[in-house]
Amino acid sequence: MPITVSMLVLGSQLVVQVADGVPKFDVARSCKLDVAATAGLTVDQSAKKCMSDERKAQRQLGSQWSKFPVSSRASCASQESIGGTPSYVSLLTCLQFGQGTR
């Protein structure tokens, strides 16, 4: 029982931190993995495009973050931590999709 309570306390703190502001992601790593799966562009073009898209999505999230419901922010942000390659583009898409289904 004590483990469960401590896990709940820790988990609730993580959700609050995620819900308060846009999470920080290492998108350079995600973009490098993306490049490995991309065909048709040079490595430099793909990496630059990926980083540009991620920075644009991060700025958009920064200006719109508080407009999304707290539950959606927490849910989408936690989904991004699965797999170890988080993306602001994917996070923004998740949040926008959530708005459309309300």
N, C-alpha and C positions, 0 to 999 in steps of 0.2 A: 504493500500500500504506500509506504513512504516514497518509493521510486515513482509511482504513478503521479503522486501529488507534485513532486519536484519536476517531473517531466512536463506536467501541465503548466506550472509556473514559468518554466523556461520557455516553453512553446508560446505562451501568451505574450511574453516579452518580445519574442522574435516577430510575432505578428504585428504588435504595436509599432515596432521600429520600422517594419516594412511599410505599414499603412501610413506612417507619418510623412514619409518622403520617398522620392524615387530611389529605388535601390541602386547600388553601385555594382556594375558588372565589368568584367574583364573582356570586353568585346574584341580586343585584338586577338585573343586566343580563339574565340568563336569564329572570327573572320578567317583566321588561318585554316581552321578545319573546314570552313565553307569553301575556301579556295581549292582545297584538295578534292572537293567533290564537283567543282565547276568545270565545264567544258566550253571551249570556244573563245575564251578570253585569255590574255596573258596573265600570269600570276600577279604582276603589278597592277594591272587594270582591275582584276577581280578584287584584290585586297583594298585598293583605293575606293572602289565603288561600295564595297561592304562597309568600310569604316565611315564613309560619307553618309550612307543610309542610316547607320547606327547613331551617328552624332545628330542627324536630323531628327530621328525618332526620340532621342534622349532630350533634346531641346523641346520638342512638342510635349513630351511627358511632363517636363518641368513646368510648363505653362498650364497644363490641363489636369495635373495629378489630383488636385483637391476636388475637381468636378466629378471624379469617378467615385462610386460608393466604396466605403472602407472595406466591405466584404469582398468586392470584386478586386480591389487593389491587393489585398492579402492573398486571395486565391490565385490570381494570375501571377503574382510575384513568386509564390511558392512553387507554382508549376514550372517557372523558368529555372528554378534551381535543380530540377530533375534532369539528369543527363550531363550536367556539368558544362554546358555550352549556352549560357543565358544570352538573350538578345533583347535589346530595347525595341526593335521592330516587332518581334514576336509578342512582347509584353504589351505594346501599344495595340496590336491587333486583337489580343485577348480582351483587353479592356473595352475596345470599340465594339467588338462582337457582343460583349456582355451588355452594352447599352442598347443594342438593337434587339435583344431578346427580352428586355424588361417589359 
